[in-house]
């Protein structure tokens, strides 16, 4: 029985590696104190995090299921900001754009299939955006916060 344990472990690792196949994650950071995390389980995910001059910014993408797409852009003096995308099931798309902000948060959570969310925070001081979608074919497009 003990001779089968290494074989079982090798098979489990192979299955786990194959299950995360065809996924891509790209992270680009510039500035100070930036933290980015991408976690992908399933297949055919795409995750992109771009942080430029983000000071104390943080960005997280967590994808489970199949064929999820998420993009977080934090550019131009983003300070003390945080952006998070969490997606499960299949074929969800989310984009968070944060530009020239002081202390803002944006969170998109999608559970289901075929959901779309687009959050834009432009020149915002202390704003929050929260999008939660459960079910299929939900669309939260064009959510924009702009400082006057």
C-alpha positions in Angstrom: 0.0 0.0 0.0 2.8 2.5 0.8 4.3 2.0 -2.7 1.1 3.4 -4.2 1.2 6.7 -2.2 3.9 8.3 -4.4 2.0 7.2 -7.5 -1.2 8.6 -6.1 0.5 11.9 -5.3 1.9 12.1 -8.8 -1.5 11.5 -10.4 -3.1 14.1 -8.2 -0.5 16.7 -9.2 -1.0 15.9 -12.8 -4.8 16.2 -12.6 -4.4 19.6 -10.7 -2.0 20.9 -13.3 -4.2 19.9 -16.2 -7.2 21.4 -14.5 -5.6 24.9 -14.5 -4.6 24.6 -18.1 -4.8 27.4 -20.7 -5.0 30.2 -18.1 -2.9 33.4 -18.2 -2.1 36.0 -15.6 -0.2 39.2 -16.3 0.9 41.6 -13.6 2.7 44.9 -14.3 3.6 47.2 -11.4 5.3 50.6 -11.1 5.5 52.7 -8.0 5.9 52.0 -4.3 4.2 49.6 -1.9 2.1 47.9 -4.6 0.6 44.4 -3.9 -1.1 42.3 -6.5 -2.4 38.7 -6.3 -4.0 36.4 -8.9 -5.5 33.0 -8.0 -6.9 30.9 -10.8 -8.5 27.5 -10.6 -10.2 25.9 -13.6 -9.4 26.5 -17.2 -9.1 29.2 -19.8 -8.9 32.2 -17.5 -7.3 35.6 -18.3 -6.3 38.0 -15.6 -4.5 41.3 -16.1 -3.4 43.7 -13.3 -1.7 47.0 -14.3 -0.5 49.3 -11.5 1.5 52.5 -12.2 2.3 55.0 -9.6 -0.1 53.2 -7.2 1.6 54.2 -3.9 0.0 51.9 -1.4 -2.5 50.2 -3.8 -3.5 46.6 -3.8 -5.2 44.6 -6.6 -6.6 41.0 -6.4 -8.2 38.7 -9.0 -9.6 35.4 -7.9 -11.1 33.2 -10.6 -12.7 29.7 -10.3 -14.5 27.7 -12.9 -13.9 28.2 -16.6 -13.3 31.0 -19.1 -13.3 34.0 -16.7 -11.7 37.3 -17.8 -10.7 40.1 -15.4 -8.7 43.3 -15.8 -7.7 45.8 -13.1 -6.0 49.1 -14.1 -4.7 51.4 -11.4 -2.9 54.3 -12.9 -1.9 57.9 -12.3 -1.4 58.6 -8.6 -3.7 55.9 -7.0 -3.1 56.1 -3.3 -4.4 53.8 -0.6 -6.7 52.2 -3.1 -7.8 48.6 -3.4 -9.5 46.7 -6.3 -10.8 43.1 -6.2 -12.5 40.9 -8.7 -13.9 37.5 -7.6 -15.5 35.3 -10.3 -16.9 31.7 -10.2 -18.7 29.4 -12.5 -18.1 30.4 -16.2 -17.7 33.1 -18.8 -17.8 36.1 -16.6 -16.0 39.4 -17.6 -15.0 42.2 -15.2 -13.0 45.4 -15.6 -12.1 47.9 -12.9 -10.3 51.2 -14.0 -9.0 53.4 -11.2 -7.3 56.7 -12.2 -6.0 59.6 -10.1 -7.6 58.7 -6.8 -6.9 59.2 -3.1 -8.6 56.5 -1.0 -11.1 54.4 -3.0 -12.2 50.8 -3.2 -13.8 48.8 -6.0 -15.1 45.3 -5.7 -16.8 43.1 -8.3 -18.1 39.7 -7.3 -19.7 37.5 -10.0 -21.2 34.0 -9.4 -22.9 32.5 -12.4 -22.4 32.4 -16.2 -22.1 35.2 -18.7 -22.0 38.1 -16.3 -20.3 41.4 -17.2 -19.2 44.3 -15.0 -17.4 47.5 -15.9 -16.4 49.9 -13.1 -14.6 53.2 -13.8 -13.4 55.4 -11.0 -11.9 58.6 -12.4 -10.4 61.5 -10.4 -12.3 60.3 -7.3 -11.3 61.1 -3.6 -13.1 58.8 -1.2 -15.5 56.7 -3.2 -16.5 53.0 -3.2 -18.0 50.8 -5.9 -19.5 47.4 -5.1 -21.0 45.2 -7.8 -22.4 41.8 -6.8 -23.9 39.6 -9.5 -25.4 36.2 -8.9 -27.1 34.2 -11.6 -26.7 34.3 -15.3 -26.4 37.0 -17.9 -26.3 40.0 -15.5 -24.8 43.2 -16.9 -23.4 46.1 -14.8 -21.8 48.1 -17.5 -20.7 51.7 -17.5 -20.6 52.3 -13.7 -18.6 55.4 -13.5 -17.6 57.6 -10.5 -16.2 61.0 -11.4 -15.2 63.8 -9.1 -16.7 67.1 -10.1 
